[in-house]
Amino acid sequence: MNVQIEESWKQHIGAEFEKPYFGQLVNFVRQEYGTTTCYPPGREIFNAFNLCPFDRVKVVIIGQDPYHEPGQAEGLCFSVKDGVMMPPSLINIFKEIQDDLGVQMPPSGSLRRWAEQGVLLLNATLTVRAHLAGSHQRHGWEAFTDAVIQAVARDKEHVVYMLWGGFAKTKAQFVDPAKNLILQSAHPSPLSANRGGWFGNHHFSLCNQYLERTGQSPIQW
């Protein structure tokens, strides 16, 4: 199956594209995009991979679902396009970065610059129907993105996994903590963050300290 994804990823997860579930997933996504409004735009579905080649992955951040309102989703978890109002979770992420590292909140909510530095911004489900959160769950995306996490865990080490919230924390089972750094906390959404466990987690400084300790360049958050 001809999937438009950055070439280095094909070496590690290419077998997924030939599995029956993936063919069924492609048919479902094509039908959805052909009959209703879906996000992100088709050419941006694999942005997380195309902006962050496999060999450059240093950090993995896991989200659940793309944003489902017009102009928001750009194929990177938690990220919105330039000029789009930042969602509350993203604002809380930038607040923690400011408290942790003293970096001022940026004017744009796009995290493309993170991806280009080696941060894999992976949603468990890569597409969604407009205005319907979770509408493309349980159609095969989760099998694919679990395979992605397992491939990174199998073929790379000294990667930082940032697992925010209960759903993301379930992915820790795929990662060897002796060869990587697993950082877990509450989700940055207001409902979770205001209960405690998000603010003050220092994930961004802890990540950079680990990257430097393992001979890698830190992320410019």
Residue frames relative to the residue before (quaternion, step in Angstrom):
aa qw qx qy qz dx dy dz
M 1.0000 0.0000 0.0000 0.0000 0.00 0.00 0.00
N 0.3555 -0.7607 0.5088 0.1899 3.59 -0.81 1.00
V 0.0168 0.7989 -0.5972 0.0695 3.56 -0.09 1.33
Q 0.3528 -0.7453 0.5298 0.1983 3.57 -0.82 1.02
I 0.3038 0.7311 -0.5381 0.2892 3.54 0.07 1.36
E 0.6550 -0.5375 0.3600 0.3904 3.56 -1.10 0.73
E 0.5981 -0.6703 0.3164 0.3047 3.54 -0.78 1.17
S 0.6548 0.5332 -0.3445 0.4101 3.63 0.87 -0.81
W 0.6059 0.5611 -0.3647 0.4302 3.60 1.10 -0.53
K 0.6010 0.5893 -0.3595 0.4028 3.58 1.07 -0.71
Q 0.6204 0.5606 -0.3432 0.4280 3.59 1.11 -0.66
H 0.7640 0.3877 -0.1825 0.4824 3.59 1.10 -0.68
I 0.8036 0.1899 -0.0982 0.5554 3.60 1.10 -0.61
G 0.3292 0.7913 -0.4695 0.2123 3.59 1.27 0.17
A 0.6015 0.5814 -0.3642 0.4094 3.59 1.07 -0.66
E 0.5753 0.6027 -0.3815 0.4002 3.61 1.12 -0.57
F 0.6513 0.5576 -0.3210 0.4024 3.57 1.01 -0.81
E 0.6886 0.4681 -0.2739 0.4814 3.59 1.24 -0.38
K 0.5414 0.6379 -0.3994 0.3748 3.59 1.24 -0.12
P 0.6379 -0.5696 0.3564 0.3764 3.60 -1.05 0.68
Y 0.6439 0.5374 -0.3458 0.4208 3.60 0.89 -0.86
F 0.6651 0.5142 -0.3217 0.4355 3.58 1.01 -0.79
G 0.6104 0.5364 -0.3447 0.4700 3.58 1.08 -0.66
Q 0.6499 0.5007 -0.3054 0.4833 3.57 1.01 -0.83
L 0.6310 0.5336 -0.3242 0.4605 3.58 1.05 -0.79
V 0.6501 0.5137 -0.3168 0.4616 3.59 0.90 -0.91
N 0.6499 0.5126 -0.3192 0.4615 3.59 0.92 -0.85
F 0.6446 0.5184 -0.3154 0.4650 3.58 0.99 -0.85
V 0.6836 0.4885 -0.2936 0.4559 3.59 0.84 -0.99
R 0.6404 0.5219 -0.3297 0.4569 3.59 0.94 -0.83
Q 0.6567 0.5050 -0.3116 0.4654 3.57 0.94 -0.85
E 0.6561 0.5150 -0.3100 0.4563 3.58 0.93 -0.87
Y 0.6969 0.4597 -0.2775 0.4754 3.60 0.84 -0.96
G 0.6719 0.5125 -0.2946 0.4462 3.57 1.13 -0.58
T 0.7809 0.3499 -0.1635 0.4909 3.57 1.16 -0.54
T 0.7961 0.1233 -0.0704 0.5882 3.63 1.18 -0.30
T 0.5885 -0.5610 0.4354 0.3867 3.58 -1.25 0.15
C 0.0106 0.7939 -0.6058 0.0508 3.56 -0.84 1.05
Y 0.2081 -0.7593 0.6049 0.1195 3.54 -1.28 0.42
P 0.5606 -0.1886 -0.8059 -0.0262 1.53 -2.18 1.24
P 0.7021 -0.3830 0.3255 0.5044 3.63 -1.20 -0.06
G 0.6621 -0.5662 0.3187 0.3735 3.58 -1.00 0.81
R 0.6875 0.4917 -0.2953 0.4454 3.58 0.91 -0.85
E 0.7072 0.4511 -0.2577 0.4795 3.61 1.25 -0.28
I 0.3681 0.7576 -0.4809 0.2436 3.61 1.24 0.01
F 0.7833 0.2973 -0.1497 0.5250 3.59 0.96 -0.88
N 0.2025 0.8190 -0.5129 0.1584 3.60 1.15 0.57
A 0.6108 0.5747 -0.3645 0.4048 3.60 0.96 -0.80
F 0.7051 0.4421 -0.2436 0.4981 3.56 1.09 -0.79
N 0.6895 0.5047 -0.2886 0.4320 3.56 0.91 -0.90
L 0.6963 0.4338 -0.2711 0.5036 3.59 1.13 -0.55
C 0.7718 0.2418 -0.1227 0.5752 3.59 1.24 -0.39
P 0.2155 -0.8037 0.5424 0.1159 3.61 0.10 1.24
F 0.6725 -0.5288 0.3381 0.3922 3.56 -1.14 0.68
D 0.7058 0.4955 -0.2845 0.4188 3.58 0.80 -0.99
R 0.6920 0.4657 -0.2774 0.4768 3.60 1.24 -0.31
V 0.4506 0.7084 -0.4548 0.2972 3.61 1.21 -0.12
K 0.0238 -0.7943 0.6065 -0.0258 3.55 -0.81 1.11
V 0.7787 0.1605 -0.0466 0.6047 3.54 1.19 -0.69
V 0.1184 -0.7646 0.6287 0.0774 3.58 -1.10 0.74
I 0.0351 -0.7611 0.6477 0.0001 3.56 -0.85 1.06
I 0.1825 -0.8197 0.5403 0.0530 3.57 -0.75 1.07
G 0.0897 -0.7567 0.6467 0.0338 3.53 -0.93 1.04
Q 0.5449 -0.6528 0.4298 0.3035 3.55 -1.27 0.05
D 0.8198 -0.0036 0.1148 0.5610 3.57 0.75 -1.09
P 0.5029 -0.6262 0.4779 0.3559 3.65 -1.02 0.56
Y 0.5807 -0.5221 0.4743 0.4064 3.54 -1.26 0.33
H 0.2720 -0.8199 0.4940 0.0991 3.57 -0.95 0.88
E 0.5883 0.5402 -0.3949 0.4540 3.59 1.20 0.40
P 0.6943 -0.5231 0.2909 0.3997 3.62 -1.13 0.64
G 0.8656 0.1944 -0.1461 0.4378 3.53 -1.10 0.86
Q 0.5620 0.6382 -0.3857 0.3579 3.59 1.21 -0.09
A 0.7737 0.4097 -0.2236 0.4284 3.58 0.41 -1.27
E 0.0042 -0.7920 0.6104 0.0015 3.55 -1.07 0.82
G 0.6774 -0.5416 0.2884 0.4057 3.57 1.12 0.67
L 0.6652 0.4190 -0.2970 0.5420 3.58 1.28 0.31
C 0.4707 -0.6907 0.4519 0.3118 3.59 -0.71 0.96
F 0.8393 0.1799 -0.2023 0.4714 3.54 -1.15 0.89
S 0.6282 0.5750 -0.3184 0.4163 3.61 1.23 -0.32
V 0.0853 -0.7584 0.6411 0.0810 3.56 -1.19 0.64
K 0.6204 -0.5787 0.3858 0.3623 3.54 -1.19 0.54
D 0.6692 -0.4784 0.3885 0.4151 3.55 -1.28 0.44
G 0.8114 0.2848 -0.2067 0.4667 3.55 -1.00 0.82
V 0.6081 0.5387 -0.3527 0.4643 3.59 1.26 -0.15
M 0.5448 -0.6219 0.4510 0.3362 3.58 -0.98 0.82
M 0.4605 -0.7009 0.4739 0.2685 3.56 -0.88 0.96
P 0.4234 -0.6784 0.5337 0.2750 3.62 -0.94 0.83
P 0.6823 -0.5232 0.3230 0.3956 3.61 -1.17 0.52
S 0.6361 0.5306 -0.3507 0.4369 3.63 0.95 -0.79
L 0.6683 0.4991 -0.3024 0.4613 3.57 0.94 -0.87
I 0.6056 0.5406 -0.3509 0.4668 3.59 1.04 -0.72
N 0.6751 0.4884 -0.2999 0.4645 3.58 0.93 -0.86
I 0.5884 0.5481 -0.3667 0.4678 3.60 1.12 -0.60
F 0.6982 0.4643 -0.2759 0.4699 3.58 0.85 -0.96
K 0.5992 0.5481 -0.3615 0.4580 3.61 1.12 -0.59
E 0.6634 0.4919 -0.3063 0.4733 3.58 0.96 -0.86
I 0.6205 0.5270 -0.3445 0.4676 3.61 1.02 -0.74
Q 0.6501 0.5151 -0.3180 0.4592 3.57 0.97 -0.86
D 0.6812 0.4762 -0.2908 0.4739 3.59 0.91 -0.90
D 0.7019 0.4941 -0.2583 0.4433 3.56 1.00 -0.90
L 0.8384 0.1922 -0.0344 0.5089 3.55 0.82 -1.04
G 0.4717 -0.6905 0.4378 0.3303 3.59 1.22 -0.18
V 0.4506 0.6765 -0.4560 0.3625 3.58 1.26 0.35
Q 0.4265 -0.7240 0.4835 0.2450 3.57 -0.71 1.08
M 0.5931 -0.5718 0.4325 0.3663 3.56 -1.16 0.64
P 0.3928 -0.7468 0.4834 0.2331 3.61 -0.72 1.03
P 0.5887 -0.5893 0.4119 0.3695 3.60 -1.21 0.34
S 0.7543 0.3334 -0.1790 0.5365 3.59 1.17 -0.54
G 0.3839 -0.7235 0.5306 0.2183 3.54 -1.16 0.70
S 0.4602 0.6741 -0.4639 0.3442 3.60 1.21 0.16
L 0.2224 -0.7895 0.5637 0.0971 3.57 -0.90 1.00
R 0.2356 0.7928 -0.5248 0.2015 3.57 1.20 0.48
R 0.6375 0.5402 -0.3340 0.4361 3.59 0.99 -0.80
W 0.6076 0.5183 -0.3642 0.4791 3.62 1.10 -0.52
A 0.6544 0.5303 -0.3170 0.4361 3.56 0.86 -1.00
E 0.6837 0.4997 -0.2851 0.4489 3.56 0.94 -0.89
Q 0.6592 0.4748 -0.3091 0.4945 3.60 1.28 -0.23
G 0.6754 -0.5108 0.3020 0.4378 3.59 1.23 0.00
V 0.5036 0.6069 -0.4495 0.4196 3.58 1.19 0.51
L 0.2349 -0.7641 0.5885 0.1214 3.57 -0.60 1.18
L 0.1282 -0.8115 0.5700 0.0129 3.57 -0.37 1.32
L 0.0493 0.8784 -0.4614 0.1145 3.50 0.41 1.36
N 0.2081 -0.7282 0.6406 0.1268 3.55 -0.82 1.03
A 0.5258 -0.6301 0.4645 0.3328 3.59 -1.05 0.73
T 0.7417 0.2012 -0.1226 0.6280 3.57 1.18 -0.68
L 0.3039 -0.8244 0.4563 0.1411 3.59 -0.59 1.10
T 0.7680 0.2447 -0.1589 0.5701 3.60 1.24 -0.17
V 0.0469 -0.7886 0.6127 0.0195 3.57 -1.29 0.36
R 0.4523 -0.6463 0.5340 0.3042 3.55 -1.17 0.56
A 0.6073 -0.5853 0.3936 0.3655 3.59 -1.01 0.80
H 0.8688 0.1162 -0.1230 0.4654 3.54 -1.10 0.95
L 0.7028 0.4282 -0.2651 0.5025 3.62 1.24 0.07
A 0.2336 -0.7976 0.5430 0.1199 3.56 0.04 1.28
G 0.8360 0.2151 -0.1667 0.4764 3.56 -1.03 0.85
S 0.4224 0.7579 -0.4311 0.2477 3.60 1.26 0.03
H 0.7346 0.3596 -0.2387 0.5236 3.63 1.17 -0.36
Q 0.3950 0.6936 -0.5009 0.3344 3.58 1.17 0.43
R 0.8330 0.2352 -0.1904 0.4632 3.53 -1.32 0.54
H 0.5491 0.5623 -0.4314 0.4429 3.55 1.03 0.85
G 0.7555 -0.3830 0.2008 0.4922 3.59 1.25 0.21
W 0.5294 0.6441 -0.4229 0.3550 3.59 1.14 -0.42
E 0.6538 0.5368 -0.3353 0.4147 3.60 0.91 -0.84
A 0.6172 0.5278 -0.3449 0.4706 3.61 1.07 -0.69
F 0.6601 0.5091 -0.3038 0.4612 3.56 1.00 -0.85
T 0.7297 0.4304 -0.2697 0.4578 3.60 0.73 -0.98
D 0.5711 0.5411 -0.3903 0.4783 3.61 1.16 -0.42
A 0.6375 0.5199 -0.3214 0.4691 3.59 1.03 -0.78
V 0.6082 0.5437 -0.3440 0.4649 3.58 1.11 -0.68
I 0.6712 0.4886 -0.3022 0.4684 3.59 0.83 -0.97
Q 0.6578 0.5084 -0.3080 0.4625 3.59 0.96 -0.85
A 0.6423 0.5208 -0.3292 0.4560 3.60 1.01 -0.73
V 0.6435 0.4977 -0.3234 0.4834 3.58 0.97 -0.81
A 0.6737 0.4999 -0.2967 0.4563 3.58 0.91 -0.91
R 0.6762 0.4997 -0.2828 0.4617 3.59 1.08 -0.76
D 0.8156 0.3330 -0.1206 0.4576 3.56 0.81 -1.05
K 0.7456 0.2786 -0.2051 0.5696 3.60 1.26 -0.04
E 0.1013 -0.7609 0.6304 0.1157 3.54 -1.29 0.31
H 0.7484 0.3422 -0.3096 0.4763 3.55 -1.35 0.27
V 0.3945 0.6662 -0.5094 0.3757 3.55 0.98 0.98
V 0.3203 -0.7249 0.5764 0.1990 3.57 -1.10 0.74
Y 0.1413 -0.7774 0.6108 0.0514 3.57 -0.80 1.09
M 0.1284 -0.7857 0.6037 0.0419 3.57 -0.61 1.17
L 0.0275 -0.8245 0.5614 -0.0658 3.56 -0.31 1.31
W 0.0229 -0.8338 0.5474 -0.0674 3.53 -0.24 1.36
G 0.8105 0.1837 -0.1690 0.5299 3.56 -0.58 1.16
G 0.7149 -0.5027 0.2988 0.3833 3.53 -1.26 0.49
F 0.6564 0.5169 -0.3305 0.4390 3.58 0.89 -0.86
A 0.6892 0.4814 -0.2933 0.4553 3.60 0.78 -0.99
K 0.6269 0.5669 -0.3409 0.4116 3.58 1.02 -0.77
T 0.5798 0.5871 -0.3877 0.4108 3.61 1.12 -0.50
K 0.6280 0.5586 -0.3393 0.4224 3.61 1.17 -0.43
A 0.4603 0.6841 -0.4475 0.3462 3.60 1.24 -0.12
Q 0.5640 0.6281 -0.3805 0.3777 3.59 1.16 -0.57
F 0.6713 0.5144 -0.2973 0.4431 3.60 1.16 -0.51
V 0.7142 0.4873 -0.2139 0.4547 3.58 1.25 -0.46
D 0.3620 -0.7103 0.5648 0.2131 3.56 -1.02 0.87
P 0.3106 -0.7879 0.4961 0.1912 3.63 -0.37 1.16
A 0.5814 0.5826 -0.3824 0.4199 3.60 1.19 -0.28
K 0.7567 0.3630 -0.1856 0.5110 3.60 1.19 -0.53
N 0.7576 0.2627 -0.1391 0.5811 3.56 1.32 -0.15
L 0.3988 -0.6684 0.5531 0.2971 3.56 -1.33 0.01
I 0.1128 -0.7784 0.6162 0.0399 3.57 -0.79 1.09
L 0.0731 -0.7853 0.6148 -0.0023 3.56 -0.70 1.17
Q 0.0254 -0.8154 0.5775 -0.0316 3.58 -0.68 1.09
S 0.1307 0.7766 -0.6097 0.0901 3.54 -1.08 0.76
A 0.6824 -0.3992 0.3847 0.4765 3.53 -1.35 -0.21
H 0.5781 -0.5706 0.4575 0.3618 3.54 -1.31 0.37
P 0.5035 -0.6804 0.4375 0.3036 3.63 -1.04 0.63
S 0.4226 0.6858 -0.4934 0.3282 3.63 1.18 0.02
P 0.6364 -0.5690 0.3471 0.3884 3.63 -1.00 0.71
L 0.6279 0.5587 -0.3440 0.4187 3.60 0.94 -0.84
S 0.7275 0.4019 -0.2280 0.5071 3.57 0.95 -0.91
A 0.6749 0.5306 -0.3102 0.4083 3.57 0.81 -1.01
N 0.6912 0.4932 -0.2840 0.4454 3.58 0.97 -0.84
R 0.5944 0.5388 -0.3693 0.4690 3.58 1.28 -0.20
G 0.5822 -0.5713 0.3726 0.4425 3.56 1.24 -0.32
G 0.6736 0.5134 -0.3596 0.3917 3.57 -1.18 0.50
W 0.6689 0.4315 -0.3211 0.5130 3.58 1.26 -0.17
F 0.7334 0.3870 -0.2413 0.5041 3.56 0.61 -1.08
G 0.7863 0.2647 -0.2343 0.5067 3.52 -0.86 1.04
N 0.4442 0.6988 -0.4688 0.3077 3.61 1.18 0.25
H 0.2626 -0.8196 0.4760 0.1810 3.61 1.29 -0.34
H 0.2323 0.8153 -0.5075 0.1544 3.59 1.12 0.53
F 0.6817 0.5213 -0.3099 0.4093 3.58 0.93 -0.81
S 0.6647 0.4519 -0.3050 0.5107 3.59 1.04 -0.67
L 0.6299 0.5262 -0.3407 0.4584 3.61 1.00 -0.76
C 0.6196 0.5414 -0.3324 0.4610 3.57 1.03 -0.78
N 0.7085 0.4647 -0.2778 0.4526 3.58 0.75 -1.01
Q 0.6108 0.5407 -0.3533 0.4579 3.59 1.04 -0.69
Y 0.6643 0.4964 -0.3015 0.4706 3.58 0.96 -0.86
L 0.6424 0.5205 -0.3321 0.4539 3.59 0.91 -0.86
E 0.6758 0.4806 -0.3016 0.4705 3.59 0.89 -0.87
R 0.6371 0.5395 -0.3202 0.4479 3.58 1.03 -0.82
T 0.7401 0.3717 -0.2103 0.5195 3.60 1.13 -0.63
G 0.6353 -0.6043 0.3103 0.3674 3.57 1.19 0.59
Q 0.5691 0.5860 -0.3834 0.4310 3.58 1.21 0.45
S 0.5299 -0.6207 0.4630 0.3458 3.57 -1.15 0.47
P 0.4903 -0.6699 0.4670 0.3045 3.60 -0.98 0.79
I 0.5177 -0.6140 0.4967 0.3290 3.54 -1.30 0.34
Q 0.3292 -0.6986 0.5954 0.2217 3.54 -1.04 0.80
W 0.1727 -0.8345 0.5180 0.0747 3.54 0.08 1.31
